[in-house]
């Protein structure tokens, strides 16, 4: 095999999570092959889906010298969060001033992050991008994994990292089992303009059918994520613009007044899934390839970024100690670290979704009392804020404030 095809790590999937891992490894001098099936979708200003990026994710991007390029684009720092329940009088408000920080997080379009990561990768001599390119075979041979691309080229490395999405072809090819749960809910996303300003606040109302979030955008618009029972989706999606605006404003309790304009709507079904194993000899799964959770707290991409930061740290530490970076012994440290944190978040999101997505009267009273109690109890509220900002728990080095 020609030396130009030999790498320290092969990453399949060059999205936000895969690109972050490639930056983390490439800046440390490793030779990285980044394989992507299609050209990246770098739309800015039109994509209805956005991400609520935590302070921990922001720090990862800062550590990788990507944040300045992201912040130069139209991103929106949100300073407050307000959560309330349609089935009770419970309200919970988070304010960044309580923790003496300038913001709780940022609302960012995926295209902005992808563009910044692609630009950073182009400055790293050790990273080779194979795009568009599909793999044909994956074979573990002695102390290396060999990936054969459809065009006949072969790449080899001690480690293959799969960041190729929830339907992960790598995971499927290697036969790694996934446990799935269908929520029987669908999320609808759109950009909307409201009569009242969003006040740099992330808003969320819990409805019997699922949560409705209004996330602030830099241009004064908001990106909504409306989780609906699957039986209601077709009806809502097919409404004309005026009827959709009326239904949306009513569902949001007119908190930001009337909806005066909106863009195209996009829907996707909600399924929780979790890989039984994140790793096997020479292979690690990360991001949606390993886990997909309910979007009610917007934590999916943040968990994936922490996966990338932890895996990079584990690989670089093993390499510094002259240990095999792709051995099961090395990779299990990554799995232990991330699987427990991800499982905890998945369980919490499931519990909240079940508690709030029903019309049971006693449950409504419990929800209202719980939200009010948290709102009045500063230590509990501050602990929740730190979790929401991604600042709690055992953070990898890339996510720790410098």
N, C-alpha and C positions, 0 to 999 in steps of 0.2 A: 504494500500500500504506500502511495506517495506521501512524503512527509507533510505536504501542504494540506492533506486531508485528515491529519491527526490533530486532535484538540484536547484541551483539558476538560471541557464540558460541552455537550451538545444540548441546546435548548430547542424544543419544538413548541412553537407558539410565540409570536413577537408582539402580542398585545401589551397592555399596561403592565401586567404581572411578569410576563416573560421578558419584556424590555427592561424592566427594573432589575431583574436578576442578571441580565446580560451586562447592564451598566455596572452593577455592584462587583461582578467578577472581572469584567474587562478592565476597569480602572485599577484593579489590583495586579494586573500583569498576566492574567490567565488568557489562554487562547480559547475563544468561544465561537462555536458555530451556532448561529441563530436561524432556524428553519421556519418559514412561514408559508402557509398554503396560498394566501391571497394578499394583494396589495392592501395596506392599511387604509381604513375608512377615516380620513382626517377631515371631517366636516366641522366647521366652526360657525355658530350662529343659527344653525338649522336643526340640529339633532335634538329631539324632544327629551331624550334621556340624559340625565346628568348624574354626577356622583357627589355625595357629601363627604369631602375628604377631611379626615380627622387631623388633629395636631400631630399625632404620631406619624401618619402618612406624609404630612408636610415635612416633618423632620427627615424622613427617609429621602425624600426628593432633595432637600437641602444638602444632606450628606453626599448625595450623588452629583451635586452641582447641576441639578435640573430645575430647581424651584424658581430661580430668577426668570428663566424663559417662560415658565408657566404663569408666574405672577405678572409678567408683562402683557399677558393677554386679558381679555375681559372675563375675569373671575370675580366671584362675589364672596367676600368675607361676611359670615353671619355672626352676629353678636349675641343673639337671643334665640331661644327655642320656647315655643308655647304648645302644650299638649292638653287637649280636653276631650271629654267623653260625651257623645251624643245621648247616652242612656243615663247620665247622672249629672250632678252639678260639679263634679271634680275637675279641677284645673291645675296644671303644673307649669311653672315658668322658670326657665333657666336664663341667667344673665351673666355674661362673661366677666362683668365687673366684680361679681362675688368672689371670683378666684384671681382677681387682679391680672387678667390676661386680656389682650386686645381683641381677641375673637375666639369663638368656639370651634370654628372650622371654616372650610371654603366649599362653595358650590362650583363645580368645574365640569365643563363638557369633556367627554372622553377624547375628542379630537385634539384638544389643547394638550392633554397629557401625552398622547401618542406622538404628536409633532415634536414636543420638547424631548421626549426620550429618543426619537429617531435622530434628532439633531445631535444629541449627546453621543449616541452610539457611533456616529460618523467621525467623531474625534478620537475614538479608541482604536488604535491600530490592530489590537489583538482580536477584534470582533469581526467575523465575516457573516454577512447576511445572505442567506439563500432564499430569495423571494421573487416571484411565486414558485414554490417548490413543495412537492408532496413526498412523503416517505413511502417506499414500497415494502421494505423489510426492516425488522429490528432483530438483531441477533447478539446474544451475549457470548463472547468468545474469550475464555480464560479471564484475564484481568481487564477486559475492555468490552464496550458495547459498540457494535457496528451498525450504523444506520445507512441503508442503501436508498438513495433517492430514485424517483421514477425515471429520471433522465440517465440513470446508470452510475452516477457518481457515488462514492462511498465515503462516509465520514466515520471516524472512530474516536472514542474518548473513554476515560474511566467511568464517566457518569453521564446519564441522559436525564434531563429535567423536562417534564411534560407540563406545559402551561397552555394547553391547547383547548381549553374551554370545557363547558359542562358535558358536551358530547364526546369529549376526548378520544380521538382515534387511537392515540397511544395506549390509553387505559384499556380500550376495547381490544386492541391487538394483543396486549399482554394478559388479558383475561382477569384483570383485577376487578373483584366484585364491588358493586355499589348498592347501598341500601337506599331506596327511594320512598318518598311519601308525597302523594298528590294532595295539595291543599284544596282542590276544587275551587280555586280562586284565580282570577286573571288581573294583572295590573295594566292600567291604561295610562300612558304618558302623553303629555302635550305641553306646549308653551302657551301661557295665557297672560293677558294683560288685564289688570283689575282696576276698578275705579279708585281705590285707595292704595297708597304706597305700601310695599311689603315691609318697610322699616328694617331691612336687613335681618329679618327674623325667619327662622324655619318653623313653619306651622304644621301641626298634625291634629286632625280630628278623628277619633275612633268612632266608626259607624258599625251597626250590626253586621254589615256585609264585609267589612274590612276597613283599614285605615285610609284616610285621604290626606296627602301631604302637599303643601305648597312650599316650594323651595325657591329662595330669592335669587334672581339673576342680576348681573351687573347693569343691564340696560333698563332695569325697572320692571321687566316682566317677571313671571314666575314659571317654574317648571313643576307641573303637577304629577303626582303618582297616585292614582286612584285604584285601590284594590277592590275588586268587585266579585261577588259570587259568579261562577261561570255561567249561570243561567241568565244573568243580567247584562253580560258584556255585549252581546249582539245588539240589544235594544239601545244601550247607551252609545255604542260606537256608530250606529246608523242614524242618530239624531241629526237634524240639520243644525247649523251653527247657533241660531237663536235658541232653539230648544236645548241644545247641549249647554249653552251658557247659563240658561235658567236652572237646569238640573244641577249643574256644578255649583253655582252660587248657593242654591238651597242646601245641597249636601254639606257645603262648607259653612253653613249658618250665616252667610253673608258677612263673614268676618272681615273681608277686604272689599266689601261692597259688591257691586255688579261686576260680572265678567264682560269686558267691553270688546275684547278681540281674542282670537286664539289661532294656533297653527295646526298642522296635521296631527292626527292622533295615531299612536302606535300601541299595540297590545302584545302581551306575552303571558303564557300560562305559568303559574307558580308551582314549582315542585322542589321539595327539599331532597337533597341527595348527599350521601357521605360515603366516600370510598372506605371499604373495610380495612384496607392497608394503604398508607400513603407511599410506602417504599417497598422495594424488593431489591435484590442484589443488582447494583448498577443503575437503578431507576428510582426517581422521586417524582411524585405528583405534587402540584401546588396550584393555588387559585381554584377556579371553578372546576378544574379537572379532579380536584380532591374533595371539594365541598361546595354546595349551593344552599343558601339559606333564604328565609323569608325577608323581603326587602323593607319591612316596616321601619327598621332603624337605619337603613342605608349602609350596612356594615360589610356587604359582600366584597367590594373591591379593597376595602381597608384590611380585611382579613387576608386577602391574597397578597397585598403588599407586605404584610408582616411575614407571611410564608416566605416570600422572596428574600426578605432581610435576614430571617433566621437561617434559611438554607445557605445563603451566601456566607454567613458567619461560620456555620458548621464546616463548610467546604474549605474556607480559607484557614480555619484553625487546624483542620486535619492536614492540610498541605504544609502549613508552617511546622507541624510536628512530624513531617515525613510519613504520614499515615495514608492509607489508601482512601481517597476521597469518595469512591463509589462503593465501598464495602458496606454490607448490611449493618455492621457494627457502627460505622460512622453515620449512616443515614438514619438509623433508629433514634439517634439523639434529636435530629430534626423532627421525626415523627412524634416522639414523646412530647416535645415542646409544643408543637403546633396542634396536634390532634386534640389534646385536652382543652386548650383554649378555644378552639373552633367548636368543639362539642358543647362546651359551656354556653357559648353565644347562641348556638342553634337551639339548645334546650330553652334558653331564656326567651328567644323570639317566638318559639312555638307556644310557650306558656302565656305570653302576652297576647298573642294572636287568638288563642282559645278563650282567654278571659274576656277580651273586649269584643270579639266578633260573635256576639249572641245577644238575644233580647231577654234573657232570664232576669227577672226583677231582683232577686237576692244578689245575683252577680253584679248587677248595676249598682246596687247600694255599696257592695264591697269595693267596686272600682272607684266610685266617687269618694268613699272614705279613705281609700289608699292613696289616691292622688292628692287629696287635701292634706293628709298626714305628712306625705313626703314634702309637699310644698311648704309646710310649716316647720319642718325639721331640718335645720341648716346642715348638720353633719351628713345626714342621709342624702340630701339634695346635692351637696358638694361631691360626695362619693359617686353618685350617678353621673354628675357632670364630667368627672374625671374619666369614668368609663366611656361616656359618649365621645370624649375627645381622644380616646385611645391612649390615655396616660396612665392607666392602671395596669397592674400585673407585671410579669417578667418580660420587659421589652428587650429586643435585640439591640446591639450597639448602634446600628444605623438609625434606629428610631429614638434613641435617647438624646435629649437636648444637649447641645455642645456647651 
